[in-house]
């Protein structure tokens, strides 16, 4: 089974590992170019040291996911993709670089400085010929620490489309597939260990007495030359000509990855365009902001989500009225085109364990409300915040739980429910794990949830530039049934089949499109 997994994913693991190295290498180079000069500056201007070190310390304490999320809305350096990922990694690498440069120079014996000055050295000569060579081991230790930190944090870059090995980790979490998680985690750990070992050897060399004999300037030139060569090659590889490439995104759960791959394969099959896949982007608002800004060409949204979460409308139950309102407002307010529905309606599924449903004879949410005072709920972050989410549901049905709902990733909720860590969740009605884990979907007997038809949403500028995209995607209209979607989700979630294979087979079964 492991050999089959390697056969399926070996090339992609190599690609994502290279992408991971590109992110870390560029970020570390930028961080070195900023951090070491700042460290030198505060040795010459000590009054700035508390402020600069304080800011670097403060940035280091901010949770990494928060930095990535914050950068989405920042102009120029933000959004999604590699640029905000590199910015975030650079920010996290600064503290060890600034601090170690400062400490390394400050801890040099003052008598050595005095000797240099007595020989008539200028401040620049003293810095480059005495202080930096003597402090180089400490400075390199800072580079070593910053590099290891960057390799680890770079896995989170996948949440904003930065790529790298985090793609496997997020995909594995969303599909509850430990092999995929390890496919991202193990190479990332090996890269971190390799970088730590290599830089550790170099650090030992610089700490030896022969370091000064070789000459710091020559050694520094060699190191910078190698780094520059790596960056040039990496950037050339990563940003090669993409004139006929468009970007398709998706949210961060199985069904969305499947739908993103469906759009991608349909475009590649029916047009001459290539597709850059930016899946597992996070929640609704990340995808919405990305497509609005043209950072992705399109993704699949749900009409009820667009109606309530984005347009801030009160939930209604008329599918056509919801679709019409979303289509009109998205065009008028965001310059986005809402294409015809793919055919299925993926409403929220309030689910409990099948054994509980049978034992207490519970079929509806109203009936379940009698037991919630003894239960623990588990909801996704987005469901807790949305207008059509937990607050409205609790009010409509009078739900009162023993403790506040646990917040968790969508991909983890089903296993948490099956393993009795929680007793009620808000999943998706087309999820393949529902029948596999013997979960029971409660009837929304008060019709609280609006319709959630799956609709492709594209940036209008993209469709104007590539009108063939609209034509190819419209051929999918109405073709995916709820059963089709649940089957595809099941194949990915429970049978651990590659998403691209599942989608390819489904498209082949609809060969007329």
Helices and strands as residue ranges (DSSP letters): H 2-44, G 46-48, H 49-61, H 64-71, H 82-106, H 110-118, H 123-126, I 127-131, H 132-153, G 154-160, H 166-175, H 178-207, H 210-214, H 216-238, E 245-249, H 254-270, E 274-278, H 284-292, E 298-302, H 303-305, I 306-310, H 319-334, E 336-345, E 348-353, H 354-360, H 365-368, G 372-374, E 377-379, H 381-385, H 390-397, E 406-407, H 410-418, E 424-428, H 433-436, E 439-441, E 453-459, H 460-465, H 467-474, H 482-493, H 499-509
